[in-house]
């Protein structure tokens, strides 16, 4: 009887351990999914290469607005209308699709602004995404443009912008694309002579990792 009880006890412990491992695995999967939702990744395809950007969880208004515009294909066909090597590259103005409106480039966007979101841990490092905005006199609350944003090329030239413009993401792949765009020739108004365009921006959906199936090492009897 003692042996039987011991056997039953072992089976129970094994089942509890299996359930605990399953729960841990499920918890990890949920945490990963929540992280993906809170800090989504997007692929920006340009005429000069492709970048992947991650949006920050602590700037939810900017993150959600960007995701909304992407879902509407808002950025497709828009130019980088302002390029300053050693500083930043700027895009997001729908007027820039039309060369007949070149004198208005930099003034376009949706009919709303996004409230400023300043987070101390986010700074103007190379590859940082930050929202463009109107100047302080016309915009004392430092509210962001509804669509225009810039990407930092040289952090040393942009550090004075910390706390002045909302940083809401960063380039996690394709920093060299920023260099390529920053190097194009521009006119006296910092507009590239050649077309530097966003072909598309799309969300990146990571496929769930699949557990490897162990190989069958059982030798067959001959």
Secondary structure, DSSP 8 states (H G I E B T S, - for coil): -HHHHHHHHHHHHHHHHHHHHHHHHHHHHHHHHHHHHHT-EEEEEETTEEEEEEE-TT-HHHHHHHHHHHHTTTTTT-BEEEEETTTEEEE--GGGG-GGGGGGTTS---S-EE-----TT----TTEEEE----TTT-TT--EESS-EEEES-HHHHGGGTTTS-EEEEEEE-HHHHHHHHTS-B-TTS-BSS--BEEEEEE-------------------
